[in-house]
Amino acid sequence: MAISDVHNILIIGPTSSDKNVDLSTALYDTVEILHKLGYKTSIIVEDPTSLLSSGEFLDRIIVEKVTGDNILKYLNDYHPDAILPTIGDKNALGIVASLNGKISNIRILGTNYLASLATFKRELFIKRLSQNDLPVINFVSSDDETEIYSFIRKIGFPIIARRKYSNRHFSGWTNINNLFELDNFMALEELEDTKIEIERSIRGFSEYSFTVMRDRYENAALVGTIEDIEPIGIHHLDSNLISPAVSLNDSKLQKLRNYSIKLAQAFNVVGACTVHFAYNHKTNECYITEFIPRLSEETKFLEYATSYPLATVVVELSLGYHLDKVQLDSGSNFNGATEPFVDHITSRFPLWTDPKQKYLGPSKTSNSSIVVNGFSIEEVLNRGALNDKINDNLERYNKLRQLNDDELFEKIIHPTNWMLDVLLEALRRKFEIPVLSEVTSINVPYLVALQNVMDNSAVIRDDEVDENNIERLVEYGIKGVGNSKLLMNSDDIVTKTVVKSKRSIGASGPGFMNHNYFVTSGISNDIEFNDRNKIIVRSPIITSKRDIMVRQFVLLQLVKSIEQNGLEPVVIGREPWTAPLSVRYNVLEIDDPHREMSELNLIPENKIFKIIDFSKFWNLDTSDSDNKNIFQINARELKNVNIAGDTTIKVMVVTDGKNYLAPSIIYRTKKNSQTYEISDFNNFLSVENKDEILTIIKHELDLYKEINIFNLEIVKRNDHWVVTKVYEGMTEDIIRHELASSVHVIDTLVKLILGNKIDEGLNLDEIFKNYDSDYLVTVNEKKFRFMDYDEVNKLIQSI
């Protein structure tokens, strides 16, 4: 039964779209289901690009810095019935904690004051866990040396220590193994008003995270588990993650599951609660290190791994629904209490765009990741972290082989993002697995998997593939890895490349279709295509957080447009795309890290209407350049001239190869060290400026007679516009253009691809037409604000 006195909900949005891009589809799912259930919703968000066009479901969008003061101002002005903070990153929890006692009858949904505060105040976190007999690491924070030494005598070495300064900042953690090192640490001169924090060291323990769902009626379910290949001491998101946790036997898994549910009960968390554990398999010591009572990067990974619609279920549980009676589309029921059982492994491997080695430690250094699926640890290693087509592993191997044993061992004890490559080289040199496990604290199953990868690559290299080992090679994901041509050419039926459904028993029940697939090897394909004509969209591999946001946005708009125009979208990519829930019913998603789909010929050629290539880095077919059915929409630089100017416009042009529309122009200017960007500048251009810009467009694009989107950057010099940059396809500006323009250029592009034409003889107003009445203004690329026509006009006059 839903809470009856909640009708109007304020959502606390994420602070930065670049850092919290994983929350973008969760945000879309949340506001869409609230809209379908009939709630009025508002959101306060710093960067509206994080909305992924979900603004159509929102009644009010406030573009302001997401702070407690601004939230309070909104509450006093509009008096919503409830606040939903669970998709607003850690900042939202801090705001909720600060609101205690400042609001009266406004509900906090999902995460209460206590849970929010405990994510920041370690003393409260420890106290609550201790009261509920949950395993937690005690610590001391004091400036009294007697108290500190007394505490250490109780817990023993090793310990970790840091200084807490009066301005709430901390020093880094220092590992201390004995009394001598402690005395040296205590003797360091520091500022006054400084406390020392000390706790038991768990460096080298295995790290796990469990995500549970809980409703207001004490019903709870385990959604999924994640295991870090690297031990604690390396940042969780710089580690190679595996789901489900494969190194836990059933008794250990049930133990941690019970702890997770008990913690959610202790803090009365309604919705998703992710609990992190440190586990020592030698001593069976177990500690809860932190909990996250909200949606996060991990929950998005689990949503893909398990097919469980986490974001939608979370918001409905927050509204009072029973766990076994949530509604995915305000009509069909979904039993969220059934715990998913997956038949595959999903792995997330961190990526570094800088090719240099990065030392791994407690601070996060990776800036992206790739997600792959498989049926064994070896397969996901081969498809992800050891995929030479993604990570240039062959170059790494060549460098590592030049090291002597001492130099290699130095890299083992001081891990970098080359850790798995280093371990492979160590195994090649016959370093013993027990020794490597002792030194690195990596669990033996992963080292055995690396040994298998190395051994079976050698089998292929030495031409020793036969009927006795070919099935094992295929199970280990060798097919598709650079040196496997001999295996790929084998006539053995086992080596056939197939497409498998990412099955999740429990989540993939009747009424909840799962259209996620991945390319692997085996005997039979799971995928079946209907008779509808299809448009295939090739998705890019991701290299940065910004790329993820652009991909999420473009794929969402493409899929929606393809579906609305009566065709079936098929998205094929090097890694999976986590589509919003409503879109998953209408799109087939196939992740193909080794680019094998082109060889399968699974999709009847006469059913492929068009191919839209947004892949940026790869083509499925070497004959693409001659294939008129393929539309390249990935960004390609056509012109780049270094001409500086204080005033610039960015013009988005969509063309059918002959006629043009320029529905979105972004104006950019500098004054007094401030940078201003104004969307929809079409409506502020004079007739003379429009005529000059159209002449420039025709001149620059005269040689390009194909359907596509173009982006022109034009600088004002001596009262004339000069073109400095021209891009073909989707640049990162596409999000701002789409959000700013009432003419949806991606949908227009799809219609042109399907055969529509732009009308002949359009006048200037029709070419530059834009119906928007709200304008997105950005100051110094950080502060966003919506303004009306008069406000923008006044701003233009002032700058």
Disulfide bonds with the S-S distance in Angstrom:
none
